């Protein structure tokens, strides 16, 4: 879901204008950014969109680490498979409501479990 939306950023000195500018450039053209040695960042028009992207990115990273722990050579995803994924999910990801269904489900889960978040 996010493989073609990922960029990377060499995280530098926090809270400087230069770092803010560099991070902005790293975010250009992507919706998911891996901050090297720091963490993950996702972007979206809405909180639900950014949330769902983070969910997929975090799970992709977990799967990558699990695969790497096998100490075998990883097989890259074939370009034609990546193109099929883009075609299959591109419209879904571009939808203005992307993430809303999942976000609402998470809110209901919090409320059902009595979690105070407001």
N, CA and C of each residue as an Amber inpcrd file, in Angstrom:
protein
   354
   0.8050000  -1.2080000   0.0000000   0.0000000   0.0000000   0.0000000
   0.8450000   1.2680000   0.0000000   2.0850000   1.2060000   0.5010000
   2.8830000   2.4330000   0.6130000   4.2150000   2.3650000  -0.1260000
   4.5310000   1.2550000  -0.7430000   5.8740000   1.0700000  -1.2890000
   6.2690000   2.1550000  -2.2870000   5.3130000   2.6580000  -3.0370000
   5.6470000   3.6880000  -4.0160000   5.4550000   5.0980000  -3.4610000
   5.2330000   5.2100000  -2.1490000   5.0260000   6.5090000  -1.5130000
   6.1170000   6.8390000  -0.4920000   7.1860000   6.0390000  -0.4500000
   8.1900000   6.1680000   0.6040000   9.3950000   6.9680000   0.1430000
   9.8190000   7.8880000   1.0140000  11.0570000   8.6270000   0.8290000
  11.8810000   8.5240000   2.1020000  13.0940000   9.0160000   2.0740000
  14.0000000   8.9110000   3.2140000  14.5650000  10.2790000   3.5700000
  14.9000000  10.4260000   4.8390000  15.4760000  11.6900000   5.2950000
  16.5880000  11.3980000   6.2910000  17.7660000  11.9780000   6.0570000
  18.8710000  11.8770000   7.0080000  18.6210000  12.8970000   8.1050000
  18.0690000  12.4350000   9.2060000  17.6840000  13.3280000  10.2930000
  18.9050000  14.0330000  10.8620000  18.8250000  15.3400000  10.9500000
  19.9550000  16.1370000  11.4300000  19.6660000  16.7730000  12.7720000
  20.0890000  17.9910000  12.9320000  19.9230000  18.7270000  14.1830000
  18.4700000  19.1450000  14.3500000  17.8400000  18.7800000  15.4520000
  16.4360000  19.1320000  15.6310000  16.2270000  20.6290000  15.8360000
  15.0520000  21.0850000  15.4700000  14.5830000  22.4470000  15.7430000
  15.4360000  23.5510000  15.1290000  16.0190000  23.2920000  13.9750000
  16.7200000  24.3660000  13.2650000  15.9740000  24.6140000  11.9620000
  16.0670000  25.8060000  11.4560000  15.4050000  26.1250000  10.1920000
  15.9630000  25.2780000   9.0610000  17.2670000  25.0450000   9.0880000
  17.8900000  24.2300000   8.0400000  17.3310000  22.8060000   8.0450000
  17.1320000  22.2500000   9.2410000  16.5730000  20.8970000   9.3390000
  15.1310000  20.8810000   8.8590000  14.3650000  21.8990000   9.2130000
  12.9720000  21.9960000   8.7550000  12.9130000  22.0640000   7.2370000
  13.7790000  22.8750000   6.6480000  13.8290000  22.9990000   5.1890000
  14.2200000  21.6720000   4.5340000  15.2160000  21.0100000   5.1060000
  15.6720000  19.7290000   4.5610000  14.5730000  18.6660000   4.6710000
  13.8600000  18.6490000   5.7790000  12.7670000  17.6950000   5.9540000
  11.6550000  17.9790000   4.9480000  11.3640000  19.2420000   4.7410000
  10.3600000  19.6070000   3.7480000  10.7180000  19.1050000   2.3620000
  11.9910000  19.2140000   2.0060000  12.4420000  18.7030000   0.7080000
  12.3200000  17.1830000   0.6380000  12.6020000  16.5040000   1.7550000
  12.4950000  15.0420000   1.7890000  11.0450000  14.5840000   1.6490000
  10.1150000  15.4170000   2.0700000   8.6870000  15.0790000   2.0000000
   8.0900000  15.3620000   0.6240000   8.8120000  16.1050000  -0.1900000
   8.2910000  16.4960000  -1.4960000   8.0760000  15.2650000  -2.3760000
   6.8480000  15.0950000  -2.8090000   6.5300000  14.0080000  -3.7290000
   6.2590000  12.6660000  -3.0890000   6.3300000  12.5650000  -1.7680000
   6.0410000  11.3020000  -1.0840000   5.0710000  11.5570000   0.0700000
   4.4530000  10.5010000   0.5350000   3.5270000  10.6090000   1.6600000
   4.0200000   9.8960000   2.9100000   5.0840000   9.1190000   2.7530000
   5.6680000   8.3860000   3.8730000   7.1730000   8.6640000   3.8680000
   7.7060000   9.0370000   5.0280000   9.1320000   9.3430000   5.1160000
   9.7380000   8.5290000   6.2460000  10.8290000   7.8520000   5.9330000
  11.5870000   7.1510000   6.9560000  12.7150000   8.0850000   7.3730000
  12.6570000   8.5450000   8.6100000  13.6940000   9.4170000   9.1610000
  14.8030000   8.5050000   9.6450000  15.9190000   8.4850000   8.9240000
  17.0010000   7.5600000   9.2650000  17.4670000   7.8030000  10.6940000
  17.5780000   6.7350000  11.4450000  17.9840000   6.7650000  12.8580000
  17.0220000   7.5580000  13.7390000  15.7800000   7.7290000  13.3000000
  14.8700000   8.5270000  14.1160000  13.4500000   7.9780000  14.1700000
  12.8570000   7.5890000  13.0640000  11.4910000   7.1030000  13.1030000
  10.7640000   7.2740000  11.7850000   9.4570000   7.2010000  11.8610000
   8.6090000   7.2580000  10.6830000   7.7470000   8.5070000  10.7040000
   7.4050000   8.9860000   9.5260000   6.5560000  10.1620000   9.3720000
   5.6270000   9.8980000   8.2020000   4.3460000  10.1940000   8.3810000
   3.4110000  10.0800000   7.2670000   2.6570000  11.3850000   7.1020000
   2.2330000  11.6190000   5.8760000   1.5180000  12.8390000   5.5340000
   0.1600000  12.4810000   4.9630000  -0.7760000  13.4030000   5.0770000
  -2.0840000  13.1920000   4.4830000  -2.9200000  14.4510000   4.5660000
  -3.9320000  14.5050000   3.7220000  -4.8400000  15.6560000   3.7440000
  -5.6590000  15.6870000   5.0180000  -5.8230000  14.5040000   5.6280000
  -6.5960000  14.3990000   6.8650000  -5.8300000  13.5350000   7.8620000
  -6.2220000  13.6260000   9.1260000  -5.6170000  12.7670000  10.1570000
  -5.8850000  11.2960000   9.8410000  -7.1130000  10.9070000   9.4770000
  -7.3330000   9.5010000   9.1390000  -6.4320000   9.0000000   8.0070000
  -6.1830000   9.8390000   7.0090000  -5.3060000   9.4400000   5.9060000
  -3.8820000   9.2040000   6.3980000  -3.3520000  10.1360000   7.1680000
  -1.9930000   9.9870000   7.7070000  -1.9190000   8.7810000   8.6440000
  -2.9630000   8.5660000   9.4340000  -3.0120000   7.4260000  10.3510000
  -2.9370000   6.1020000   9.5930000  -3.7510000   5.9700000   8.5480000
  -3.7640000   4.7060000   7.8110000  -2.4400000   4.4720000   7.1000000
  -1.8580000   5.5360000   6.5720000  -0.5370000   5.3820000   5.9560000
   0.4900000   4.9170000   6.9940000   0.4270000   5.4800000   8.1950000
   1.3560000   5.0640000   9.2510000   1.1450000   3.5950000   9.5990000
  -0.0930000   3.1800000   9.6580000  -0.3980000   1.7770000   9.9410000
   0.2780000   0.8740000   8.9020000   0.0800000   1.1920000   7.6310000
   0.6670000   0.3690000   6.5760000   2.1930000   0.4560000   6.5730000
   2.7450000   1.6480000   6.7880000   4.2000000   1.8100000   6.7920000
   4.8300000   1.0490000   7.9520000   4.2340000   1.1630000   9.1230000
   4.7690000   0.4540000  10.2930000   4.7460000  -1.0560000  10.0740000
   3.6630000  -1.5570000   9.5220000   3.5800000  -2.9960000   9.2600000
   4.5570000  -3.4250000   8.1700000   4.7530000  -2.5960000   7.1580000
   5.7300000  -2.9240000   6.1180000   7.1330000  -2.9970000   6.7140000
   7.4580000  -2.0600000   7.5990000   8.7760000  -2.0640000   8.2420000
   8.9500000  -3.3070000   9.1140000   7.9160000  -3.6690000   9.8480000
   7.9730000  -4.8700000  10.6950000   8.1980000  -6.1180000   9.8540000
   7.5000000  -6.1910000   8.7210000   7.6770000  -7.3440000   7.8330000
   9.0790000  -7.3740000   7.2390000   9.6150000  -6.2100000   6.9120000
  10.9800000  -6.1290000   6.3790000  11.9920000  -6.6410000   7.4030000
  11.8420000  -6.2030000   8.6420000  12.7520000  -6.6500000   9.7080000
  12.6280000  -8.1540000   9.9250000  11.3990000  -8.6600000   9.9120000
  11.1950000 -10.1050000  10.0840000  11.8580000 -10.8810000   8.9490000
  11.6930000 -10.3880000   7.7290000  12.3070000 -11.0670000   6.5790000
  13.8250000 -11.0090000   6.6620000  14.3750000  -9.8720000   7.0690000
  15.8290000  -9.7310000   7.1710000  16.4070000 -10.6280000   8.2600000
  15.6100000 -10.9330000   9.2810000  16.1060000 -11.7710000  10.3750000
  16.3250000 -13.2180000   9.9420000  15.8280000 -13.5840000   8.7850000
  16.0160000 -14.9450000   8.2790000  17.4110000 -15.1690000   7.7140000
  18.1830000 -14.0810000   7.6010000  19.5510000 -14.1510000   7.0820000
  19.6350000 -14.8040000   5.7090000  18.6460000 -14.5230000   4.8780000
  18.6810000 -14.9820000   3.4990000  18.5700000 -13.7590000   2.5980000
  18.9450000 -13.9360000   1.3500000  18.8500000 -12.8210000   0.4130000
  17.3840000 -12.5420000   0.1150000  17.0000000 -11.2920000   0.2510000
  15.6210000 -10.9170000  -0.0200000  15.4250000 -10.7220000  -1.5120000
  14.2750000 -11.1150000  -2.0000000  13.9540000 -10.9640000  -3.4070000
  13.1860000  -9.6600000  -3.5990000  13.7180000  -8.7540000  -4.3880000
  12.9890000  -7.5040000  -4.6400000  11.6480000  -7.7740000  -5.3220000
  10.7030000  -6.9230000  -5.0800000   9.3980000  -7.0580000  -5.7300000
   9.5590000  -6.6670000  -7.1950000   9.0360000  -7.4960000  -8.0470000
   9.1600000  -7.2730000  -9.4870000   8.4320000  -5.9980000  -9.8990000
   9.0050000  -5.2470000 -10.8460000   8.3850000  -3.9950000 -11.2920000
   6.9350000  -4.1590000 -11.7630000   6.6340000  -5.2680000 -12.4280000
   5.2640000  -5.4750000 -12.9080000   4.2890000  -5.6850000 -11.7490000
   4.7740000  -6.2790000 -10.6640000   3.9300000  -6.4400000  -9.4750000
   3.6800000  -5.0770000  -8.8300000   4.7230000  -4.2560000  -8.7430000
   4.5670000  -2.9120000  -8.1980000   3.5740000  -2.0960000  -9.0220000
   3.6520000  -2.2360000 -10.3350000   2.7300000  -1.4980000 -11.2050000
   1.2910000  -1.9700000 -10.9870000   1.1180000  -3.2750000 -10.8180000
  -0.2290000  -3.8070000 -10.5640000  -0.7730000  -3.2780000  -9.2370000
   0.0940000  -3.1950000  -8.2360000  -0.3230000  -2.6610000  -6.9340000
  -0.7420000  -1.2010000  -7.0770000   0.0390000  -0.4170000  -7.8080000
  -0.3170000   0.9890000  -8.0450000  -1.6830000   1.0980000  -8.7000000
  -1.9040000   0.2570000  -9.7020000  -3.1830000   0.2890000 -10.4090000
  -4.3270000  -0.1270000  -9.4910000  -4.0870000  -1.1420000  -8.6920000
  -5.1410000  -1.6720000  -7.8300000  -5.5040000  -0.7090000  -6.7060000
  -4.5040000  -0.1120000  -6.0760000  -4.7650000   0.7080000  -4.8960000
  -4.6620000   2.2080000  -5.1320000  -4.1970000   2.6190000  -6.3120000
  -4.0290000   4.0370000  -6.5850000  -5.3050000   4.8410000  -6.4230000
  -6.3980000   4.3520000  -6.9690000  -7.6750000   5.0470000  -6.8620000
  -8.1430000   5.0860000  -5.4180000  -7.9740000   3.9730000  -4.7140000
  -8.3730000   3.8970000  -3.3020000  -7.5910000   4.9060000  -2.4690000
  -6.2830000   4.9820000  -2.6800000  -5.4480000   5.9070000  -1.9100000
  -5.7280000   7.3590000  -2.2680000  -6.1320000   7.6220000  -3.4920000
  -6.3970000   8.9950000  -3.9250000  -7.7710000   9.4910000  -3.4740000
  -8.6200000   8.5840000  -3.0060000  -9.9600000   8.9470000  -2.5740000
  -9.8840000   9.9080000  -1.3930000 -10.7050000  10.9310000  -1.4110000
 -10.7130000  11.9320000  -0.3320000 -11.0640000  11.3160000   1.0170000
 -11.7270000  10.1740000   1.0140000 -12.1200000   9.5090000   2.2640000
 -11.1330000   8.4260000   2.6920000  -9.9800000   8.3520000   2.0430000
  -8.9860000   7.3270000   2.3760000  -8.6380000   7.4000000   3.8580000
  -8.8430000   6.3050000   4.5630000  -8.5280000   6.2210000   5.9830000
  -9.6950000   6.4950000   6.9060000 -10.7630000   7.1090000   6.4010000
 -11.8860000   7.4970000   7.2620000 -12.5810000   6.2920000   7.8760000
 -12.8370000   5.2710000   7.0920000 -13.4990000   4.0640000   7.5910000
 -12.6830000   3.4370000   8.7240000 -11.3780000   3.3040000   8.5110000
 -10.5010000   2.6940000   9.5180000 -10.3770000   3.5840000  10.7540000
 -10.2680000   4.8980000  10.5500000 -10.1670000   5.8420000  11.6640000
 -11.4110000   5.7580000  12.5420000 -12.5740000   5.7670000  11.9250000
 -13.8210000   5.6820000  12.6910000 -13.9140000   4.3750000  13.4700000
 -13.4280000   3.3010000  12.8800000 -13.4150000   2.0110000  13.5820000
 -12.5010000   2.0710000  14.8080000 -11.3480000   2.7250000  14.6740000
 -10.4280000   2.8550000  15.8120000 -11.0380000   3.7100000  16.9220000
 -11.7390000   4.7680000  16.5610000 -12.4080000   5.6070000  17.5590000
 -13.4690000   4.7980000  18.2990000 -14.2570000   4.0200000  17.5450000
 -15.2700000   3.1720000  18.1980000 -14.6190000   2.1680000  19.1430000
 -13.4890000   1.6150000  18.7500000 -12.7690000   0.6630000  19.6010000
 -12.2930000   1.3390000  20.8830000 -11.7490000   2.5400000  20.7720000
 -11.3280000   3.2860000  21.9630000 -12.5030000   3.5280000  22.8940000
 -13.5990000   3.9950000  22.3320000 -14.7840000   4.2980000  23.1380000
 -15.3540000   3.0430000  23.7810000 -15.3890000   1.9340000  23.0440000
 -15.9080000   0.6810000  23.5830000 -15.0460000   0.1890000  24.7470000
 -13.7460000   0.4680000  24.6880000 -12.8270000   0.0430000  25.7500000
 -12.6780000   1.0760000  26.8630000 -13.4540000   2.1510000  26.7850000
 -13.4410000   3.1560000  27.8470000 -12.1950000   4.0240000  27.8890000
 -11.4810000   4.1360000  26.7790000 -10.2690000   4.9420000  26.7100000
 -10.6620000   6.4150000  26.6020000 -10.1020000   7.2450000  27.4630000
 -10.3670000   8.6850000  27.4260000  -9.3650000   9.3310000  26.4770000
  -9.8450000   9.9490000  25.4350000  -8.9550000  10.5870000  24.4710000
  -9.3690000  12.0060000  24.1240000 -10.5430000  12.4060000  24.5360000
 -11.0220000  13.7510000  24.1810000 -10.5360000  14.7870000  25.1680000
